[in-house]
Amino acid sequence: MASIFNTLSIGYSGLSAAQVGINTTGNNIANAENEGYTRQRVITSAANPLITSAGNVGNGVEIQDIKRVFDNFVFDRYSSVSADKEYSDFERQTLEELSTYFPEIDGVGIKADLAEYYNMWQTFADNPNNDSIKVALAKQTETLTQHITQTQNQVLNLQMQVNDQLDVNITEVNSLAQQLADLNKSIDVAEAGGGYTANDLRDKRNVIERSLSRLIGAEVNQGQLESNIQIDSNSNTRTGSYTLSVNGFNLVDGSTYHPLTIEKGNNPYGFYELSYERQDGTLIPMEEEITNGKIGAIFNLRGRAVDTTSGMPTDGVLQNVVSDLDAFAKGLIESTNNLYAKSARSRMESNNININPATPLVTSSLNINPGSFDVTVYDIDGNEVAKRTINIDAATSMSGISGSNSIEGQIIANKDDNSDANANNDVDDYMIFNYAPNANGDIKLELSMNTAANSQGYTFAVVDNLPDNTFASGTNFAGAIGLGSFFEGTNARDIRLNTQYRNNPTQLHAGYSSNAGDNRVALDMVQQQFESYKFQVGNEQYDTTTYGMFDITSTYVGISTNSAITRNETVSTQFNATEMEYNSITKVSIDEEMTNLIKYQTSYGAAAKVITTVDQMMQTLLGIKQ
């Protein structure tokens, strides 16, 4: 039966509901600038009525729950585009840094140095006996090689900086994944038995979910979606079983998380390898699986697959630039050295090539082609006194007995090169062949004049035979092994002018022989800039000039950077639109909350008026009794 005391209870319930509304609104206002906070609303309903003879009499208000205004569909889009944004931001930032290493558009850089280098060879060809020109050529060569090495080192340092960020970010992923698993356990406890919603815990979980999406492109899968249309037509949230995964690999499964393992101990350069640890302890490589978020961008830039032999990545934007620069430098080194071997000297020594003496040269790791080259001997006056053609076919090796199909066998063979019936004036009578480890343990080919020939001023040269008159059509024997080199090194990291000419540039040769005025080597060097060569970059082969190969490298950098900038602008627009949509649903509006405060204040005052009225009624009743 309804009574005056029941009316008092109704007023009290109104006060309580208004108080909870004010508390919730105040909490919204206090957390308005808190990242990840979702505005909350109080869900109320009429309490069960009292059944009387007059009918059902209202029994006040009761609070059902306090719900977040949250749309899981919009949040999923927001998380996904956040991953795209993080990927794009990092990619753009890194490639804009990379592009500063190639200032070719401003008329400076490696290409400008290369042009001046060839100009100096032309000047040397015009003045083959001028020592000051030799010094200037050596200086320009050092400028070119130092610039190539500096640029390559900058790219490698940038690649290693990107690689180092992998460790930091994976550590953060593991930490966040563990926090997420702990939060899932806390949410399950807080919401056990279908009680109230753990709003703040769910907010924290959403923040971590988005952070993991930004870092690694993680996605959340949950059992079911529940609508909360009572508070907003867009409001819904997921409940039930919970997993957070990357491309099918679960990082978090309910309250359990699976850490990612990162290791670099087996790599000589310090490149990290990433693995997923299953519950049985098995490690599964993850480099190919992570394609989004900041870590996806790191792999795309640094390279995903790491070659077990070289220790370097085999793909990735930065690695492609490294490989292109190495191919450019290697092509410049080998083609130049192959031409410079035409200049006659008393001794030539190769790089450390360390291949089996019996291994066929054309199937070895050296860039040697089938064909032939001449070993030409000159006397002290620069006159040609002997010439022998050395053939290279599919079976030709470095060492062997006299007369065998090997470089050694052909050089030391007792033959009449001059067809003059004189057995003492042929190449084998002047030359010494040595292919053996030196004092440092390096295996190098050494060709030299014997003691008698050397004392009489004899010299020799190695001249490639060119079937179609293009420099690339020869064997590249001298260039591939660095025999009597102009350049030392094998790639962009170690290219430099031969130590002999750095120490004494006046020893540079302009001609084939020692004759004054011979400028044929210098002219070949000038012609080299117009010749096409085959540059091997991984599985790709480019048939172009040295200028063209460098243009391929710098153009790749420019196109990659411009594409990254364009993508970033597009993704940023998408992100801003999605973020605006997400904030319009979940973010606290101070104006709206102030309106709610007024509403709850009015409600509170009205409920208080009910209680005051009941109090006056009770005073009247007590007064009648007195």
Secondary structure, DSSP 8 states (H G I E B T S, - for coil): ---HHHHHHHHHHHHHHHHHHHHHHHHHHHTTTSTT---EEEEEEE---EEETTEEE---EEEEEEEE--BHHHHHHHHHHHHHHHHHHHHHHHHHHHHTT--GGGT-SHHHHHHHHHHHHHHHHHSTT-HHHHHHHHHHHHHHHHHHHHHHHHHHHHHHHHHHHHHHHHHHHHHHHHHHHHHHHHHHHHTGGG----HHHHHHHHHHHHHHHHHH--EEEEEEEEE-TTT-TT-EEEEEEEEEEETTEEEEETTEE--EEEE-TT-TT---EEEEE-TTS-EEE-TTT--SHHHHHHHHHH-S-B-TTT-SBSSSHHHHHHHHHHHHHHHHHHHHHHHHTTS-BSEEE-------TTS-GGGSSS---SEEEEEEEE-TTS-EEEEEEEEE-TT-BS--STTSSBHHHHHHS---TTSSS-TTSSHHHHEEEEEEE-TTS-EEEEEEE-HHHHHTT-EEEEEE--TTS-GGGS--HHHHHTTT-SEE-SSTTT-EE-HHHHH-GGG---SSSS-TT--HHHHHHHHHTT--EEEEETTEEEEE-HHHHHHHHHHHHHHHHHHHHHHHHHHHHHHHHHHHHHHHHHS--HHHHHHHHHHHHHHHHHHHHHHHHHHHHHHHHHHHH-
